[in-house]
């Protein structure tokens, strides 16, 4: 009985994850973030330096926000 309940909960979480993922892909990028989104799509920093850190990404977002 316990394993059936465990598999049921696992199935519910997996189904919820799939539904949220599909809905997230259908959500358009907000207009206020469009510039940053397009800039991030053409970012080649990871290929050049072997990866960017979280701090560098935050600094870049702050610069974009200040420049707008």
PDB file as gemmi writes it, atoms N, CA and C in Angstrom:
CRYST1    1.000    1.000    1.000  90.00  90.00  90.00 P 1                      
ATOM      1  N   UNK A   1       0.821  -1.196   0.000  1.00  0.00           N  
ATOM      2  CA  UNK A   1       0.000   0.000   0.000  1.00  0.00           C  
ATOM      3  C   UNK A   1       0.863   1.257   0.000  1.00  0.00           C  
ATOM      4  N   UNK A   2       1.946   1.244   0.780  1.00  0.00           N  
ATOM      5  CA  UNK A   2       2.835   2.406   0.875  1.00  0.00           C  
ATOM      6  C   UNK A   2       3.555   2.689  -0.429  1.00  0.00           C  
ATOM      7  N   UNK A   3       3.961   1.616  -1.139  1.00  0.00           N  
ATOM      8  CA  UNK A   3       4.670   1.826  -2.398  1.00  0.00           C  
ATOM      9  C   UNK A   3       3.731   2.371  -3.473  1.00  0.00           C  
ATOM     10  N   UNK A   4       2.467   1.960  -3.443  1.00  0.00           N  
ATOM     11  CA  UNK A   4       1.494   2.488  -4.412  1.00  0.00           C  
ATOM     12  C   UNK A   4       1.293   3.978  -4.174  1.00  0.00           C  
ATOM     13  N   UNK A   5       1.199   4.374  -2.936  1.00  0.00           N  
ATOM     14  CA  UNK A   5       1.052   5.782  -2.589  1.00  0.00           C  
ATOM     15  C   UNK A   5       2.296   6.571  -3.010  1.00  0.00           C  
ATOM     16  N   UNK A   6       3.462   5.992  -2.789  1.00  0.00           N  
ATOM     17  CA  UNK A   6       4.714   6.636  -3.202  1.00  0.00           C  
ATOM     18  C   UNK A   6       4.789   6.822  -4.702  1.00  0.00           C  
ATOM     19  N   UNK A   7       4.437   5.779  -5.473  1.00  0.00           N  
ATOM     20  CA  UNK A   7       4.442   5.902  -6.928  1.00  0.00           C  
ATOM     21  C   UNK A   7       3.394   6.905  -7.398  1.00  0.00           C  
ATOM     22  N   UNK A   8       2.271   6.935  -6.714  1.00  0.00           N  
ATOM     23  CA  UNK A   8       1.221   7.898  -7.066  1.00  0.00           C  
ATOM     24  C   UNK A   8       1.687   9.332  -6.866  1.00  0.00           C  
ATOM     25  N   UNK A   9       2.352   9.601  -5.745  1.00  0.00           N  
ATOM     26  CA  UNK A   9       2.880  10.940  -5.493  1.00  0.00           C  
ATOM     27  C   UNK A   9       3.968  11.302  -6.500  1.00  0.00           C  
ATOM     28  N   UNK A  10       4.818  10.356  -6.818  1.00  0.00           N  
ATOM     29  CA  UNK A  10       5.861  10.592  -7.812  1.00  0.00           C  
ATOM     30  C   UNK A  10       5.249  10.939  -9.164  1.00  0.00           C  
ATOM     31  N   UNK A  11       4.216  10.192  -9.554  1.00  0.00           N  
ATOM     32  CA  UNK A  11       3.540  10.458 -10.821  1.00  0.00           C  
ATOM     33  C   UNK A  11       2.900  11.848 -10.819  1.00  0.00           C  
ATOM     34  N   UNK A  12       2.288  12.241  -9.707  1.00  0.00           N  
ATOM     35  CA  UNK A  12       1.658  13.559  -9.614  1.00  0.00           C  
ATOM     36  C   UNK A  12       2.703  14.660  -9.750  1.00  0.00           C  
ATOM     37  N   UNK A  13       3.842  14.517  -9.078  1.00  0.00           N  
ATOM     38  CA  UNK A  13       4.901  15.518  -9.183  1.00  0.00           C  
ATOM     39  C   UNK A  13       5.470  15.594 -10.597  1.00  0.00           C  
ATOM     40  N   UNK A  14       5.648  14.458 -11.246  1.00  0.00           N  
ATOM     41  CA  UNK A  14       6.166  14.453 -12.613  1.00  0.00           C  
ATOM     42  C   UNK A  14       5.165  15.094 -13.568  1.00  0.00           C  
ATOM     43  N   UNK A  15       3.894  14.791 -13.409  1.00  0.00           N  
ATOM     44  CA  UNK A  15       2.868  15.382 -14.258  1.00  0.00           C  
ATOM     45  C   UNK A  15       2.802  16.894 -14.043  1.00  0.00           C  
ATOM     46  N   UNK A  16       2.898  17.336 -12.801  1.00  0.00           N  
ATOM     47  CA  UNK A  16       2.895  18.761 -12.492  1.00  0.00           C  
ATOM     48  C   UNK A  16       4.092  19.452 -13.125  1.00  0.00           C  
ATOM     49  N   UNK A  17       5.253  18.821 -13.071  1.00  0.00           N  
ATOM     50  CA  UNK A  17       6.454  19.380 -13.686  1.00  0.00           C  
ATOM     51  C   UNK A  17       6.278  19.539 -15.197  1.00  0.00           C  
ATOM     52  N   UNK A  18       5.722  18.534 -15.853  1.00  0.00           N  
ATOM     53  CA  UNK A  18       5.514  18.591 -17.300  1.00  0.00           C  
ATOM     54  C   UNK A  18       4.530  19.708 -17.649  1.00  0.00           C  
ATOM     55  N   UNK A  19       3.442  19.814 -16.911  1.00  0.00           N  
ATOM     56  CA  UNK A  19       2.442  20.850 -17.184  1.00  0.00           C  
ATOM     57  C   UNK A  19       3.047  22.240 -17.002  1.00  0.00           C  
ATOM     58  N   UNK A  20       3.795  22.445 -15.927  1.00  0.00           N  
ATOM     59  CA  UNK A  20       4.422  23.746 -15.687  1.00  0.00           C  
ATOM     60  C   UNK A  20       5.442  24.058 -16.774  1.00  0.00           C  
ATOM     61  N   UNK A  21       6.204  23.074 -17.222  1.00  0.00           N  
ATOM     62  CA  UNK A  21       7.191  23.292 -18.279  1.00  0.00           C  
ATOM     63  C   UNK A  21       6.524  23.710 -19.586  1.00  0.00           C  
ATOM     64  N   UNK A  22       5.432  23.058 -19.941  1.00  0.00           N  
ATOM     65  CA  UNK A  22       4.716  23.403 -21.173  1.00  0.00           C  
ATOM     66  C   UNK A  22       4.153  24.815 -21.075  1.00  0.00           C  
ATOM     67  N   UNK A  23       3.546  25.149 -19.949  1.00  0.00           N  
ATOM     68  CA  UNK A  23       2.992  26.489 -19.781  1.00  0.00           C  
ATOM     69  C   UNK A  23       4.083  27.551 -19.787  1.00  0.00           C  
ATOM     70  N   UNK A  24       5.247  27.241 -19.234  1.00  0.00           N  
ATOM     71  CA  UNK A  24       6.350  28.193 -19.209  1.00  0.00           C  
ATOM     72  C   UNK A  24       6.867  28.476 -20.621  1.00  0.00           C  
ATOM     73  N   UNK A  25       6.922  27.464 -21.464  1.00  0.00           N  
ATOM     74  CA  UNK A  25       7.394  27.668 -22.834  1.00  0.00           C  
ATOM     75  C   UNK A  25       6.412  28.496 -23.651  1.00  0.00           C  
ATOM     76  N   UNK A  26       5.130  28.443 -23.303  1.00  0.00           N  
ATOM     77  CA  UNK A  26       4.118  29.201 -24.036  1.00  0.00           C  
ATOM     78  C   UNK A  26       4.040  30.653 -23.582  1.00  0.00           C  
ATOM     79  N   UNK A  27       4.637  30.986 -22.442  1.00  0.00           N  
ATOM     80  CA  UNK A  27       4.582  32.343 -21.908  1.00  0.00           C  
ATOM     81  C   UNK A  27       5.559  33.232 -22.664  1.00  0.00           C  
ATOM     82  N   UNK A  28       5.080  34.343 -23.222  1.00  0.00           N  
ATOM     83  CA  UNK A  28       5.988  35.240 -23.949  1.00  0.00           C  
ATOM     84  C   UNK A  28       6.899  36.012 -22.995  1.00  0.00           C  
ATOM     85  N   UNK A  29       8.023  36.469 -23.522  1.00  0.00           N  
ATOM     86  CA  UNK A  29       8.957  37.271 -22.749  1.00  0.00           C  
ATOM     87  C   UNK A  29       8.345  38.665 -22.587  1.00  0.00           C  
ATOM     88  N   UNK A  30       8.314  39.208 -21.364  1.00  0.00           N  
ATOM     89  CA  UNK A  30       7.754  40.551 -21.168  1.00  0.00           C  
ATOM     90  C   UNK A  30       8.523  41.598 -21.973  1.00  0.00           C  
ATOM     91  N   UNK A  31       7.819  42.626 -22.414  1.00  0.00           N  
ATOM     92  CA  UNK A  31       8.458  43.663 -23.232  1.00  0.00           C  
ATOM     93  C   UNK A  31       9.598  44.348 -22.496  1.00  0.00           C  
ATOM     94  N   UNK A  32       9.465  44.501 -21.191  1.00  0.00           N  
ATOM     95  CA  UNK A  32      10.518  45.176 -20.427  1.00  0.00           C  
ATOM     96  C   UNK A  32      11.800  44.346 -20.356  1.00  0.00           C  
ATOM     97  N   UNK A  33      11.709  43.044 -20.612  1.00  0.00           N  
ATOM     98  CA  UNK A  33      12.874  42.158 -20.552  1.00  0.00           C  
ATOM     99  C   UNK A  33      13.344  41.720 -21.942  1.00  0.00           C  
ATOM    100  N   UNK A  34      12.694  42.194 -22.976  1.00  0.00           N  
ATOM    101  CA  UNK A  34      12.990  41.730 -24.334  1.00  0.00           C  
ATOM    102  C   UNK A  34      14.443  41.997 -24.720  1.00  0.00           C  
ATOM    103  N   UNK A  35      14.951  43.185 -24.403  1.00  0.00           N  
ATOM    104  CA  UNK A  35      16.335  43.524 -24.771  1.00  0.00           C  
ATOM    105  C   UNK A  35      17.330  42.588 -24.076  1.00  0.00           C  
ATOM    106  N   UNK A  36      17.156  42.395 -22.787  1.00  0.00           N  
ATOM    107  CA  UNK A  36      18.062  41.516 -22.035  1.00  0.00           C  
ATOM    108  C   UNK A  36      17.958  40.081 -22.527  1.00  0.00           C  
ATOM    109  N   UNK A  37      16.738  39.643 -22.871  1.00  0.00           N  
ATOM    110  CA  UNK A  37      16.546  38.281 -23.372  1.00  0.00           C  
ATOM    111  C   UNK A  37      17.287  38.087 -24.691  1.00  0.00           C  
ATOM    112  N   UNK A  38      17.148  39.039 -25.612  1.00  0.00           N  
ATOM    113  CA  UNK A  38      17.820  38.914 -26.912  1.00  0.00           C  
ATOM    114  C   UNK A  38      19.335  38.964 -26.751  1.00  0.00           C  
ATOM    115  N   UNK A  39      19.802  39.782 -25.840  1.00  0.00           N  
ATOM    116  CA  UNK A  39      21.240  39.860 -25.593  1.00  0.00           C  
ATOM    117  C   UNK A  39      21.765  38.556 -25.001  1.00  0.00           C  
ATOM    118  N   UNK A  40      20.986  37.940 -24.126  1.00  0.00           N  
ATOM    119  CA  UNK A  40      21.396  36.674 -23.512  1.00  0.00           C  
ATOM    120  C   UNK A  40      21.405  35.541 -24.531  1.00  0.00           C  
ATOM    121  N   UNK A  41      20.551  35.610 -25.553  1.00  0.00           N  
ATOM    122  CA  UNK A  41      20.508  34.565 -26.564  1.00  0.00           C  
ATOM    123  C   UNK A  41      21.766  34.557 -27.431  1.00  0.00           C  
ATOM    124  N   UNK A  42      22.412  35.718 -27.563  1.00  0.00           N  
ATOM    125  CA  UNK A  42      23.611  35.797 -28.396  1.00  0.00           C  
ATOM    126  C   UNK A  42      24.894  35.826 -27.566  1.00  0.00           C  
ATOM    127  N   UNK A  43      24.790  35.534 -26.280  1.00  0.00           N  
ATOM    128  CA  UNK A  43      25.956  35.552 -25.394  1.00  0.00           C  
ATOM    129  C   UNK A  43      26.886  34.390 -25.739  1.00  0.00           C  
ATOM    130  N   UNK A  44      28.164  34.697 -25.915  1.00  0.00           N  
ATOM    131  CA  UNK A  44      29.154  33.664 -26.208  1.00  0.00           C  
ATOM    132  C   UNK A  44      30.202  33.579 -25.108  1.00  0.00           C  
ATOM    133  N   UNK A  45      29.924  34.170 -23.962  1.00  0.00           N  
ATOM    134  CA  UNK A  45      30.888  34.201 -22.866  1.00  0.00           C  
ATOM    135  C   UNK A  45      31.245  32.800 -22.392  1.00  0.00           C  
ATOM    136  N   UNK A  46      30.240  31.933 -22.282  1.00  0.00           N  
ATOM    137  CA  UNK A  46      30.492  30.585 -21.769  1.00  0.00           C  
ATOM    138  C   UNK A  46      31.425  29.796 -22.687  1.00  0.00           C  
ATOM    139  N   UNK A  47      31.309  29.995 -23.978  1.00  0.00           N  
ATOM    140  CA  UNK A  47      32.156  29.272 -24.917  1.00  0.00           C  
ATOM    141  C   UNK A  47      33.593  29.785 -24.868  1.00  0.00           C  
ATOM    142  N   UNK A  48      33.761  31.057 -24.562  1.00  0.00           N  
ATOM    143  CA  UNK A  48      35.091  31.650 -24.557  1.00  0.00           C  
ATOM    144  C   UNK A  48      35.821  31.397 -23.245  1.00  0.00           C  
ATOM    145  N   UNK A  49      35.163  31.663 -22.130  1.00  0.00           N  
ATOM    146  CA  UNK A  49      35.849  31.597 -20.844  1.00  0.00           C  
ATOM    147  C   UNK A  49      35.613  30.295 -20.087  1.00  0.00           C  
ATOM    148  N   UNK A  50      34.821  29.409 -20.625  1.00  0.00           N  
ATOM    149  CA  UNK A  50      34.561  28.155 -19.934  1.00  0.00           C  
ATOM    150  C   UNK A  50      33.398  28.239 -18.971  1.00  0.00           C  
ATOM    151  N   UNK A  51      32.661  29.325 -19.019  1.00  0.00           N  
ATOM    152  CA  UNK A  51      31.485  29.470 -18.152  1.00  0.00           C  
ATOM    153  C   UNK A  51      31.511  30.781 -17.418  1.00  0.00           C  
ATOM    154  N   UNK A  52      30.331  31.330 -17.173  1.00  0.00           N  
ATOM    155  CA  UNK A  52      30.256  32.585 -16.435  1.00  0.00           C  
ATOM    156  C   UNK A  52      29.687  32.310 -15.053  1.00  0.00           C  
ATOM    157  N   UNK A  53      30.055  33.148 -14.129  1.00  0.00           N  
ATOM    158  CA  UNK A  53      29.606  32.945 -12.762  1.00  0.00           C  
ATOM    159  C   UNK A  53      28.299  33.677 -12.519  1.00  0.00           C  
ATOM    160  N   UNK A  54      27.663  33.350 -11.439  1.00  0.00           N  
ATOM    161  CA  UNK A  54      26.406  33.978 -11.063  1.00  0.00           C  
ATOM    162  C   UNK A  54      26.612  35.464 -10.789  1.00  0.00           C  
ATOM    163  N   UNK A  55      27.729  35.831 -10.178  1.00  0.00           N  
ATOM    164  CA  UNK A  55      28.008  37.228  -9.867  1.00  0.00           C  
ATOM    165  C   UNK A  55      28.171  38.043 -11.148  1.00  0.00           C  
ATOM    166  N   UNK A  56      28.850  37.504 -12.135  1.00  0.00           N  
ATOM    167  CA  UNK A  56      29.015  38.211 -13.402  1.00  0.00           C  
ATOM    168  C   UNK A  56      27.673  38.434 -14.081  1.00  0.00           C  
ATOM    169  N   UNK A  57      26.800  37.445 -14.008  1.00  0.00           N  
ATOM    170  CA  UNK A  57      25.472  37.587 -14.606  1.00  0.00           C  
ATOM    171  C   UNK A  57      24.675  38.676 -13.905  1.00  0.00           C  
ATOM    172  N   UNK A  58      24.749  38.735 -12.576  1.00  0.00           N  
ATOM    173  CA  UNK A  58      24.050  39.789 -11.837  1.00  0.00           C  
ATOM    174  C   UNK A  58      24.596  41.171 -12.190  1.00  0.00           C  
ATOM    175  N   UNK A  59      25.916  41.288 -12.320  1.00  0.00           N  
ATOM    176  CA  UNK A  59      26.509  42.570 -12.693  1.00  0.00           C  
ATOM    177  C   UNK A  59      26.041  43.003 -14.073  1.00  0.00           C  
ATOM    178  N   UNK A  60      25.950  42.070 -15.002  1.00  0.00           N  
ATOM    179  CA  UNK A  60      25.485  42.385 -16.349  1.00  0.00           C  
ATOM    180  C   UNK A  60      24.035  42.859 -16.319  1.00  0.00           C  
ATOM    181  N   UNK A  61      23.201  42.195 -15.519  1.00  0.00           N  
ATOM    182  CA  UNK A  61      21.801  42.607 -15.420  1.00  0.00           C  
ATOM    183  C   UNK A  61      21.678  44.002 -14.818  1.00  0.00           C  
ATOM    184  N   UNK A  62      22.531  44.324 -13.837  1.00  0.00           N  
ATOM    185  CA  UNK A  62      22.503  45.658 -13.240  1.00  0.00           C  
ATOM    186  C   UNK A  62      22.898  46.708 -14.270  1.00  0.00           C  
ATOM    187  N   UNK A  63      23.907  46.415 -15.092  1.00  0.00           N  
ATOM    188  CA  UNK A  63      24.332  47.371 -16.131  1.00  0.00           C  
ATOM    189  C   UNK A  63      23.224  47.596 -17.146  1.00  0.00           C  
ATOM    190  N   UNK A  64      22.552  46.540 -17.543  1.00  0.00           N  
ATOM    191  CA  UNK A  64      21.461  46.680 -18.519  1.00  0.00           C  
ATOM    192  C   UNK A  64      20.332  47.509 -17.926  1.00  0.00           C  
ATOM    193  N   UNK A  65      20.006  47.272 -16.662  1.00  0.00           N  
ATOM    194  CA  UNK A  65      18.927  48.010 -15.990  1.00  0.00           C  
ATOM    195  C   UNK A  65      19.281  49.491 -15.886  1.00  0.00           C  
ATOM    196  N   UNK A  66      20.532  49.803 -15.566  1.00  0.00           N  
ATOM    197  CA  UNK A  66      20.968  51.201 -15.431  1.00  0.00           C  
ATOM    198  C   UNK A  66      20.958  51.897 -16.780  1.00  0.00           C  
ATOM    199  N   UNK A  67      21.362  51.190 -17.841  1.00  0.00           N  
ATOM    200  CA  UNK A  67      21.427  51.788 -19.173  1.00  0.00           C  
ATOM    201  C   UNK A  67      20.057  52.042 -19.774  1.00  0.00           C  
ATOM    202  N   UNK A  68      19.036  51.299 -19.358  1.00  0.00           N  
ATOM    203  CA  UNK A  68      17.693  51.495 -19.912  1.00  0.00           C  
ATOM    204  C   UNK A  68      17.075  52.682 -19.296  1.00  0.00           C  
TER     205      UNK A  68                                                      
END                                                                             
